[in-house]
Amino acid sequence: MKTALIQQSFFKEKGRNIEKLTKNICTCATQGAELVVLSELHNSLYFCQTEDVKNFDYAEEIPGYSTDYFGALAKKLDIVLVISLFEKRTKGLYHNTAVVLDKDGSIAGIYRKMHIPDDPAFYEKFYFAQGDLGFKPIKTSVGVLGILVCWDQWFPEAARIMALNGADILIYPTAIGWDINDEKDEQQRQLDAWIAVQRGHAVSNNLPIITCNRVGYEKNEDSQTGIKFWGNSFVFGAQGELLAQATDVEQNLFAEINFNRTEEIRRIWPFFRDRRIDAFGEITKRWGS
């Protein structure tokens, strides 16, 4: 399966972002992509740098405008499309939600981000309730997609449960970058760790992984700081082999993914056979004894 990741920068205006995304999605489909993945919260700038109740105006219902628009585009182009939205579930209740649109334009399923960060410049707990749908893969015409979102990527339990529930692939729409005031060495350590932990998920679960990140500098309007989203979107295979990786510029990244590799690798690295599920009970505790 040929897949494409759209790594791009964003504007303040929703319409300009959707127009830019549409051109990139069409380009990817024209070049043969069957599965196209967008980055986290792609309809706007990353508004979670500040806590401002006005930003709740970015939220939308599912189904709604974006699912209708991108669903029609997926149907027209005959692709499966993974989008990422600020979901208004009801008055006063919001989620960071990924939506999978199948080739017929229908909503194949949604995933609500389970792990919500609350760190300097990433004040997501102000906006989003924790997801309540669990780690359930979504069946599509191209395979069973294990959708997770950004901060979820640091938690091996999330990847493992998606694998246990039958995911063919793990997919992470992402918005991560550097504080521009961090030292260069610290920035590199963060980037290296981010790549390493997700490559580990691919190896330990024998699954390919797609991570699509934002790119570009977004200023914090309330201060003299901002986030430089580092891009570096990537695709790893089921043995942790690098299939494709972007740099820190706008790019449509393509990769060929062979789902049969999972069966091949699990025959020689039988992690799921040898798991000591009888001894793993402590994993559900906040801390050990």
Secondary structure, 3 states (H helix, E strand, C coil): CEEEEEECCCCCCHHHHHHHHHHHHHHHHHCCCCEEEECCCCCCCCHHHCCCHHHHHHCECCCCHHHHHHHHHHHHHCCEEEEEEEEEEECCEEEEEEEEECCCCCEEEEEECCCCCEECCEEHHHCCCCCCCCCCCEEECCEEEEECCHHHHHCHHHHHHHHHCCCCEEEEEECCEEECCCCHHHHHHHHHHHHHHHHHHHHHHCCCEEEEECEEEEECCCCCCEEEEECCCEEECCCCCEEEECCCCCEEEEEECCCHHHHHHHHHCCHHHHCCHHHCHHHHCCCCC
